[in-house]
Amino acid sequence: MMNMKKRIIAFSLAALMTTGMVSCRKFVEIDLVGKRELKYTQDYQSLLNNSTTVEKSYYWPVLASDDIYGSDEAYLNTLSLTDANAYSWKSDLVGDNNEDADWADQYKQIYLFNQIAAEIMDSQGGSEAQKKNILAQAKVHRALNYFHLVNTYAKQYQETSAATDLGVPLLTSPDLYAKLDRKSVETVYKQIIEDLSSAIPDLPEQPGFNILASRPAAEAILARVYLQMRNYGKALQYAELVLARPQYKLIDLNQYKAVPNTYPNVLDDTEEIFIKSLRNTFPTLSLNPALLALFEPGDLRSTLFTVDGSVFTWTPFQGKAYNKHRIISANAKITNGPTLPEMMLIKAEALARDAGRFTEALDILNTLRSKRFEPDAYQPLQITDQQSVLKGVINERRRELMGKGLRWFDQKRLAAEPGFISTQTRVYKGESFTLEPNSNRYVLPIASKYIVLNPEIIQNPR
């Protein structure tokens, strides 16, 4: 989406040279022939307009989550070695001297966002309001990246231990010599909340495109953040702010049952608040039978968004695969940014946890489900006890948010509550792997290459 020339920035967190007690991070900045340096305010906005650069997020949490399961060797044999390692919760994902793409790509983006934040106010040709808006956009992107990183490579946020649990390196400026020690989980979360909260006043109510950060996008990410922190009151507050916006509307899947290829492009999707997508652009994801069993007859999410593995003529397999990103070619990616249904489900969960308001969660679930079922099959939920309502909300999250990787974060968050997260077992190439609730393997390993080059980075326990 970029029409103007820009400086190309190549950055790898792994490219560090250690001399004595000083770590010197190596940045590689290449000014290509015909390109010019960043100078004008619009240059920085153009960087944020480039979805190829700023949109991609993670992939390992998808493969590791209980959304995915493969029992057919034909499917399992399609996994690359690193994908198979994530799927099997291995203690080493990428091997010696190799990059971890989830880690490296998101830190590469963070360097870009830090550069924008550091330079935008001194750029030329823009108004003060435009510059503040671009700074705010960069903060939103940076905050979401850190939310992904801290929930992938660090322990679940626990109020009692967050101040001492190791988080991730926290870089907020393009500094060649910044320390790369892991800040605490609490410190990382505070930075995320500060970035989002300070960005809100300078963001628009509605951006030109949903790939751009907006006030509702920042509020929606805050709702997601507070949900992960188990601060359900704050999560409810921010989810309700987003739900009050008139521009976001539920899609009625009945409109597309007969003509799936008319499903909206993600840029025109009225449920998408802020587009982010999986690092793997076009994955084949074999869905867990336990997830598929949650779909009731007439649920169009099963009809439209899953497909039999036999249709993959190049490598057919037994079971069903996620299919939403294949319905139309323009949507050849799985989005995992905040959406309207996610905000509805955050509100529903917060209400379900309130002994005085839990029945209100049913109205939200029924509003969502009425747009997801064939009319003859739809039946409003009628549940009378609080725990069953909460269970209904969690199951609805599984159905509505499948394939996005958010389930991995839910598994970490819900593991402390009996009855929500079970022990998972997988077999890969004849070897059995087990993942118990609260296992250390819910915290992914940091690539050994980064630790060798940066001894201040402490490895996660396995």
N, C-alpha and C positions, 0 to 999 in steps of 0.2 A: 504493500500500500504506500510505498515511498516513491515520490516523484523527483525529489531533489537529491543532489549528491551529498554524501556524508562521510565522515571519517569512520573507518572500519576499526573496531577495537577487538583484539584477540586477547583473551585473558584466561589463565588457568591457575586456580588456587594451588595446584600441585607444583607449579613451576617456581620453586623456592630454592634459594641457595643459602646454605648455613655456613657462617664463618664465626668461629668462636662462640660467643653467647648471643650473637645478633642474627636474627632471621631476616633475610632480604627477599621480599616477594618480587618475582619477576613479572612485569607487565610487558606485553609486546604490542606496541602501537604501530600500525602500518598505514602510512598515508599513501594510497595508491595514486598512480599517475592520473590526472584528471579529476581527482577528488580534492576537496578543500577542507580546512579545519572547521570545527564547530565554532560559530561566531554569533549567528543571529538567533533570536528567540525561537523562530520557526524551525531552525535546525534541530533543536531539542524536542520540539513537539513531533517532528518527523520521526525521530528515534522511537518515540512512544507510539506512533501510528503504525510502526512496522510489526505486524502480528507475528511474522516469522521469528523475530528477535525476542519479543517479550511475552509471547503467549504460552510457550511450552512449560510444563511443570515437572511432574515425576512419573515413574512407572512402577518401581519396585512395590509400593504399597498395594497396587492392584493385584499383582501376581501373588503376593504373600497373604492377601486377605481371603476370608472364607467365602467370598463371592465366586472364587475360581477353584475348580477341581477337575482333574483329568484322570480317568481310569483306563483310557484307551492309549496304548503305546503309540499309535499313529499320531495322536495329538502331542503326547509328551515328547516324541522325537522331533517335533518341529521347534521345540524351545532351544534357544541358544544356550551356551554354557552359563552365561551370567543370568539369563532369565530363569533357567532351571535352578540355579543356586538361590535366587530370591523365592521361587516357588517352594523350595525345600527348606527354607529358613536356615541356610548354611551359615557357618561362622565366618566365612569369607566369601564375598560375592564376586569380586572381580579379579582376584589373584594378585601376585606381586607385580609392581611396576605398571599397573594398569589404572586408567581413570575410572572413577565411578560416575557415570553420566548423570545420574540424578543429582549428585552433589555438585559436580563441576559445572553443569549447565546452569543450575540455579545460582551458584555463586558468581558465575560469569555475568548473569543478568544483574545481580546485586551490584557488581562493580559499575555497570552501566547506569543503574539507578542512582548510585552514589555520586557518580560523575555529574549526572544531570542536577542532582540536589546541590552539589558544591558550586556549580558554574552558572546555573540558570539566571540567578538574580543579577549577574554582571553581563548578561548577553545583550546584544544590540537589537533595536528595531521593534521591541515589544513593549506593551504597557505593563505597569506594575501588576495589574490584575492578571494579565496573561502569564506573567512569570510566576506569580504565586500559584496559579492554577497548575502549571506544569510541575512545579515543585511538589504540590499536593499529589498529583498523579504518580510521580516517582515514589513517593512515600507509600502509597497504597500498594503498588507492585512490590516494593521491598518488604512490606509487612507480610504480604501473603506468602512470599518466598520463605521468609523466616518461619512462618507458621508451618509450612510444609516441612522444612528442614528440622525444626525442633521436635516435630511429631514423628519424624522418620528416624532420626539419629539420636534421640534422647528419650528419657523415661516420660511416661504420662505425667502431666502436671498434677502434683499433689500439694495441697496448701501447706502440709506439715513438713515437706521435704524439698520443695521447689527451690528454696534458697541455697541448698547444698547439692542438689542433683545436677550433674553436668549437662549443659545444653549443647550449643554449637558455637563456633567462632562467630563473633558479632562485629561485623564491619559496617560502619556507617559513613565512611569517607574514603575516597580513592587514595589511600595513604600507602606508599611503597613499603613502609616499615611498621605498619600496624601489627600489634601482637595478635597471634592466632590461637591463643589459649581459649579453651571452651568456657564461655560464660555460663552462669547458672541458668537453669530452666526459668526461674523467676525473672532474672534479668532480661532474658530474651523475650519473654511474654510482655514485660513492661515496655520494652522497645516497640514491640508490635502494636500494643495499645496506644502508646504515645504517637507513633507514626499515623495511625488511623484517625485518632481523635484530633490531632493537630491539622490533619489534611481536610477534614470535613468542611470547615467554613469556606475554603477556597475552591470547592468542587461544584460542578453544575448539578442541578436536579436531574437533568436528562442529557446525556452526552449525544454527540452526533451519531456514534456507533457504539454498540455494546462491547467492543474491544477496549474502549477507553474508560478510565476510572471516573466515577461519579460519586456524588454524595450517597445515593442508595447503595452503591458498591461497597464503599467504606463501611457503612452501617451494617450491611449484610455480612461482611467479613468479621466485624466485631461480634455479631450475633453468633457466628461460627466459633470464634475464639472463646467467647464466654461459655458457650456450650461445652467446649472441650475442657475448660477449667472447672466445669460443674457449677458455675455461677449462673444458675438458671433464671434468677431474677433479672440480671443484666442481659442475658440472652433473650429473654422475652421482650425486654424494653427495646432492644435494637431490631429484633425481628418485626415487632409491631410498627416501628417507624418505616421499614421497607414496605410492609404490607399495606400501608396507608397510601402508597404512591399509585396513581391511576394508570400509569403506563405499562404496568406489568399485569398480564392476564393469563389465566390457565388455558391451555390448549385442550380442546375436546377431541380425544383420539377417535371418536366415532366418525369425524369428518374425513379420516384418512384410512379407515379400514378397507374400503374398496379401491382407493387410489393412493397407496403408500408413497408413491413417487412425487406426490404433491405436498409432502410434509415440508414445513417452512425451513428455509435456509437458516443456519444459526444466527446470521446477522439480522434476520427478520423475526426471530423466535421471541415471542413476547414473554416467555418464561425465563430467558437468559438475562441475568442482571449484569454480569461481568465475565467475559469469556476468558477462560484459561482452558488448556487441553493437555492430555497426556503426552509425555515425551515421545512415546511410540505412537506414530501418527495413525496407523491403520492396523491395530492388533487383532488377532484371532483369539478370543477369550472363551475358553470352555467353562460353562457355568456349573456351579455346584448343584447337584440334585437337591440338596437341602434348601437351597435358595429357590429353585424351581418349584419345589413342593409348596411354597408359600403362596403361589399364584392360584387364585380361585378360577373356576370356569367363567368365561366371559370377560376376563381381565385382558384388555387390549394391549397392555404392556408386554404380556407374554406373546400375544398374537403378532404384534408389530416389531417388537424389539428383541425377540429371540428367534433363532433359526436352527434347523436341524444340521448337525455337523456333516451330514451326507452331501450337502450342497457345495461343500468346498472340494470341487473336483480335483484340484491339485493335490490335496491331502485330506480325503474324507475321514471322519472319525465318528465314533459313537458318542451321543450326547447332544447337548444344545449349546449354541454360542450366542454371545451378545451381538445384536445386529443393527442397533439404531444408527450407528455411523455409516452403515452401508445402504440405507434406504435411498438416499440420493447422493450423487457424487460430490455435490457442494458441501456435504456434511461429513467428509471423510476424516473424521477425528472424533474422539470422545471428549466432550467438554467436562470440566470438573470445577469451574468457577461457581460462585453462588447463584442460585436460581430461586424463582418464586416458590416452587414446591418445597425446596429445602427450608425456606423461611417459614412456610406454613407448618412444616414438621418440627422445626425448632420451637415455634410457638406452642404447638400441640404437646411437645414433650415437657416444656416448662409448666404448662397447665396441668398435665397429667401427674406431675410430681407435687402439685399443690392439693392438699387434702380437701380444701374448700372449693376448688375450681376444676377438679379433674374431669367432670362431666362435660365441661366446655371443649375439651380436646376432641370429643366425638364429633362435634359440629364441624371442626376443621377437617378431620379425617373424611367425613362424609362428603364435604364440599369437594375435596380432592378426588376421592374415589368416584364421585358421580361423573367426572370427566374422563375416567379411565376404563369404565366398564361399558359393555353393550347394554342398552337400556333394559332389555328383557332379563339380563342377568344381575343387574345392580340391585343390591339390598342394603339399605342404611344399617350401619352397625348399631347394635343395641347392647351395650355392656354396662353393668351396674357397679362393679367393684374396681377400685383404683388400680390395683396391680395389673388387672387384665387390660385396663385402658392403656397403661404404660407399655405393656407388652405389645398391644396393638399398634402403638405409635412406632416402637422400635422395628416391628415387622414391616410397617409401611415404609420406613426409611430404607430397609433392605430392598424392597421392591422398587421404590421410586428412584433410588440413588445407586442402583447396581452398576458395577463396571467402572465407577469413577475413582475408586481408591479411598473414598471417605469411610468405607466400611472398616478398613484397617485402623483408622483413628477411633472409630466407634468401638472396635474390639478392645483397644487399649483403655478407653474411657469406661467401658461397662464391665470390665473384667472384675472389678472389686465388688460388683453387685451379684449376688447369687441368682442363678437361673437365666442369665442372659448370654454368657459366653461359655462355650464348651471346649473340651480338648479336641484339637484337630490332628488327624493322622493322614499322611500322604505316602505313597509308594512311588519312588522314581528309580528306574533301572534296577529293580530288585531290592532296593534299600528302603527301609521304612523310616519315616521322620515324624516326630510328634511335637506339637506345640500346645503347651498347657496355658491356661489363663495366668496372666502376670509373669510369664516366662521372660527371662532376659532376652530371648530371641525376638520379642516384640520391639526391641531396640536394635535397628540394623547396624552392622559393623561399619566402621570408618575404614576406607581403603588403606591398606598398609603403606602405599606409596606416599600418602599425605603425612603419615606419622613418621616415616623415615626421614622425609625432608623437613618436617616440622615437629621435633620431639616434644614441644609443649602441648601438642594435641594428644590427649589420653584416649586410649581405645575403650570401647564399651565392653563390659563383661559378657562372656558367652556361657 
